[in-house]
């Protein structure tokens, strides 16, 4: 039996480190843009290619590094990129038996325009054939981002959860899940033992952008999750269990972040993994802050993910 099964798309990220770019607008607003000269040859610093990433893949690797029996439900193409993804996951001791190899379809490949420490990602999710394999009854099921063409796969996941009451469920919706709307995914919200998003995502889910953090927590909680966790970037994270709001400060960065890719995934996955290891929510969020700090010190979403021993050493 697995401790942790993550469900979601996996991709290859090609980090293109830009030498020069113009940033305009205000952070976290629609006018915040990266600008490059049009119809020009633009020099770049270097390219770093990282296989087997994406919300769910990052979560599966985080759980495996913490010592859990971890698996990933995902899709790859029958190509070299797909084989590279499978090899990377197996190297991190993630069970790849539930990953479907799709004949005649490419593996998802994203281009990351990296202007440290932030990034703009050019994404394309291939049209894979989604189905819900028999994953048994793991301790935790963790569902995150799949392609916009994947629905009604979300209903298959909800059907599984409806017949496996002993499996706890963590829901971290991706961009496409948020676009589907809270009503269409009501079964997943109601079944969630713990739910994760950031402030901007919470506002999009609720269709409101004028609420304070505590009201956002309570409104999301009304959708059904037992515990709601909302992250607020470098400010910290908040959790609400229906009775009280808990705040967790970030773990201090030893030096300025190199790349913020995967910080949210590290936080959510580590919280769930720590709970699977028997930790309470407060301790789990403390571990999560440490792992997020470590991830942003490296390129990509997985290189900085820590082992249990490393996290315990930093938390003592």
C-alpha positions in Angstrom: 0.0 0.0 0.0 1.3 3.5 -0.9 1.4 6.3 1.6 1.1 9.0 -0.9 -0.3 8.9 -4.5 -0.2 12.2 -6.5 -2.4 12.7 -9.6 -1.6 15.3 -12.2 0.3 16.1 -15.4 4.1 15.8 -15.6 6.2 18.0 -17.9 9.7 18.8 -18.9 10.8 22.4 -18.1 13.4 24.1 -20.1 14.7 27.1 -18.2 15.9 29.8 -20.5 17.9 32.3 -18.5 17.4 35.7 -20.0 20.3 38.2 -20.0 18.2 41.4 -20.5 14.5 42.0 -20.1 12.2 44.9 -19.2 9.7 44.4 -16.4 6.7 46.7 -16.4 3.6 47.2 -14.2 2.8 46.2 -10.7 3.5 42.7 -9.2 0.3 40.5 -8.9 -1.6 42.8 -11.3 -2.7 42.2 -14.9 -0.3 44.9 -16.1 2.8 43.1 -14.7 4.7 42.0 -17.8 8.0 40.9 -19.1 8.9 42.7 -22.3 11.4 41.7 -25.0 12.2 43.4 -28.3 10.0 42.2 -31.1 11.5 40.7 -34.3 15.0 40.7 -32.8 17.7 38.2 -32.0 17.8 38.2 -28.3 20.8 36.7 -26.4 20.2 34.4 -23.5 22.5 33.2 -20.7 21.9 29.4 -20.7 19.3 26.6 -20.8 18.7 24.1 -18.1 16.3 21.2 -18.9 14.6 19.5 -16.0 12.4 16.3 -16.6 9.4 15.0 -14.6 8.2 18.2 -13.0 4.7 19.7 -12.6 2.6 20.1 -9.5 1.8 16.5 -8.9 5.2 15.2 -9.9 6.9 17.7 -7.6 4.6 16.5 -4.8 5.4 12.8 -5.4 9.1 13.5 -5.3 8.8 15.6 -2.1 6.9 12.8 -0.4 9.5 10.2 -1.6 12.4 12.3 -0.3 10.6 12.4 3.1 10.6 8.7 3.2 7.0 7.9 2.1 6.0 5.2 -0.3 5.1 7.5 -3.1 3.5 7.1 -6.6 2.4 9.3 -9.4 -0.7 8.9 -11.7 0.2 10.8 -14.9 0.7 10.7 -18.6 3.8 10.9 -20.8 4.3 10.4 -24.5 6.1 7.5 -26.2 9.2 9.5 -26.8 12.6 10.2 -25.4 11.2 13.0 -23.2 8.8 10.6 -21.7 11.5 8.0 -21.0 13.6 10.8 -19.4 10.6 11.6 -17.1 10.1 8.0 -16.1 13.9 7.6 -15.4 14.0 10.7 -13.2 11.0 9.6 -11.2 12.4 6.2 -10.6 15.7 7.7 -9.5 13.8 9.5 -6.8 12.1 6.3 -5.7 8.7 7.4 -7.0 6.6 4.4 -8.2 5.8 5.0 -11.9 3.5 2.0 -12.4 0.5 4.3 -12.7 2.0 6.5 -15.4 0.4 5.9 -18.8 2.6 6.0 -21.9 0.5 7.4 -24.8 1.4 6.2 -28.3 1.7 8.8 -30.9 1.5 11.7 -28.4 4.3 14.0 -27.2 5.4 14.4 -23.6 4.4 17.8 -22.2 7.2 20.3 -22.7 7.3 23.8 -21.2 9.6 26.8 -21.8 10.5 28.8 -18.8 11.6 32.4 -19.5 13.7 32.9 -16.4 14.7 36.4 -15.3 15.9 35.6 -11.8 14.3 35.2 -9.4 10.9 35.1 -11.3 9.8 33.2 -14.3 7.2 33.3 -17.1 6.2 29.9 -18.4 5.1 29.0 -21.9 2.9 26.0 -21.4 1.3 23.4 -23.6 -0.5 20.3 -22.3 -0.7 17.6 -24.9 -4.1 15.7 -25.4 -3.4 12.6 -23.4 -6.0 9.9 -22.8 -6.9 10.2 -19.1 -8.2 7.4 -16.9 -8.1 6.6 -13.2 -6.0 3.4 -12.5 -6.5 1.1 -9.6 -4.2 2.7 -7.0 -5.5 0.6 -4.1 -6.2 2.6 -0.9 -3.3 4.8 -0.2 -3.1 6.9 3.0 -3.3 10.1 1.0 -4.4 11.0 -2.5 -3.1 14.3 -3.7 -4.7 15.8 -6.8 -3.4 18.8 -8.7 -3.1 20.2 -12.2 -4.2 18.4 -15.4 -4.8 19.7 -18.9 -7.8 21.8 -19.8 -9.0 18.9 -22.0 -8.9 16.4 -19.2 -12.4 16.9 -17.8 -14.4 14.7 -16.9 -11.3 12.9 -15.5 -11.9 15.0 -12.3 -15.2 13.1 -11.9 -13.4 9.8 -12.1 -11.1 10.9 -9.2 -14.2 12.0 -7.3 -15.8 8.6 -8.0 -12.7 6.9 -6.6 -12.8 9.0 -3.5 -16.4 8.2 -3.0 -15.7 4.5 -2.6 -12.5 4.8 -0.6 -13.4 6.6 2.6 -10.3 5.6 4.4 -8.0 7.5 2.0 -7.4 11.1 3.0 -7.6 13.7 0.1 -5.5 16.8 -0.5 -6.6 19.1 -3.3 -4.2 21.7 -4.8 -6.1 23.0 -7.9 -4.0 24.2 -10.9 -4.9 26.9 -13.3 -7.2 24.7 -15.4 -9.0 23.4 -12.3 -9.6 27.0 -11.1 -10.9 27.9 -14.6 -13.4 25.0 -14.5 -15.0 26.7 -11.5 -15.9 25.7 -8.0 -19.3 24.4 -8.9 -18.1 22.0 -11.6 -15.5 20.6 -9.1 -17.8 20.7 -6.0 -17.3 17.0 -5.3 -13.6 17.5 -4.9 -13.9 20.5 -2.7 -16.4 18.8 -0.4 -14.2 15.6 -0.2 -10.9 17.5 0.6 -9.4 16.8 4.0 -7.0 19.7 3.2 -7.0 22.3 0.4 -4.2 24.5 -0.9 -4.0 27.7 -3.0 -2.5 31.1 -2.8 -4.3 34.4 -2.2 -4.7 35.3 -5.9 -6.0 31.8 -6.7 -8.5 32.0 -3.8 -9.8 35.3 -5.2 -10.3 33.7 -8.6 -12.0 30.6 -7.2 -14.5 32.8 -5.3 -14.8 35.5 -8.0 -14.0 38.2 -5.4 -10.9 40.3 -5.0 -11.7 42.6 -2.1 -11.7 40.1 0.8 -9.1 39.9 3.6 -7.2 36.7 4.1 -9.4 35.4 7.0 -12.6 35.9 4.9 -11.0 34.1 2.0 -10.2 31.2 4.3 -13.7 31.0 5.6 -15.3 31.3 2.2 -13.2 28.5 0.8 -13.9 26.4 3.9 -17.6 26.8 3.2 -17.0 24.9 -0.1 -16.3 21.8 1.9 -12.6 21.3 2.7 -11.9 20.3 6.4 -8.7 22.4 6.4 -8.0 25.3 4.1 -4.4 26.6 3.6 -3.8 29.8 1.7 -0.2 31.0 1.0 0.7 34.6 0.7 4.2 34.5 -1.0 7.0 35.7 1.2 4.5 37.0 3.8 3.7 33.4 5.1 0.8 31.0 5.1 -2.6 30.8 6.8 -4.6 27.7 7.7 -8.3 27.5 8.9 -9.9 24.4 10.3 -13.4 25.8 10.8 -12.6 27.1 14.3 -9.3 29.0 14.3 -6.9 30.6 11.9 -3.2 29.6 12.2 -0.4 31.7 10.7 3.0 30.4 9.9 6.0 32.7 9.2 8.3 31.8 6.3 11.6 30.1 7.2 14.4 32.7 6.8 16.2 32.5 3.4 20.0 32.0 3.8 20.5 34.1 0.7 18.2 35.8 -1.8 16.0 33.3 -3.8 17.5 32.0 -7.0 14.3 30.6 -8.6 10.8 30.6 -7.1 9.5 27.8 -9.3 7.9 25.0 -7.2 7.8 26.8 -3.9 4.0 26.4 -3.5 4.2 22.8 -4.6 6.9 22.1 -2.0 4.9 23.8 0.7 1.6 21.9 0.0 3.2 18.5 -0.6 5.5 18.8 2.5 2.5 19.7 4.7 0.6 16.6 3.5 3.6 14.3 3.7 4.4 15.4 7.2 0.8 14.8 8.2 1.1 11.3 6.6 4.1 10.8 8.9 1.9 11.6 12.0 2.8 15.3 12.5 0.2 17.8 13.5 -0.8 20.7 11.2 1.4 23.3 12.9 4.6 21.1 12.7 3.7 20.1 9.1 3.5 23.7 8.0 6.8 24.4 9.7 8.4 21.6 7.7 6.8 23.0 4.6 8.3 26.4 5.1 11.7 24.8 5.4 11.3 22.8 2.2 10.0 25.9 0.3 13.0 27.9 1.5 15.3 25.2 0.2 13.6 24.8 -3.2 13.9 28.5 -4.1 17.7 28.3 -3.5 18.0 26.0 -6.6 16.9 26.0 -10.2 13.7 24.1 -10.7 11.1 22.7 -8.4 12.8 19.5 -7.2 16.5 19.9 -6.7 16.1 21.7 -3.4 13.6 19.2 -1.9 15.0 17.9 1.4 15.0 14.6 3.2 13.3 14.1 6.5 16.6 14.1 8.3 17.6 17.4 6.7 14.3 19.1 7.6 14.4 17.8 11.2 18.0 19.1 11.4 16.9 22.6 10.3 13.8 22.6 12.5 15.6 21.7 15.8 
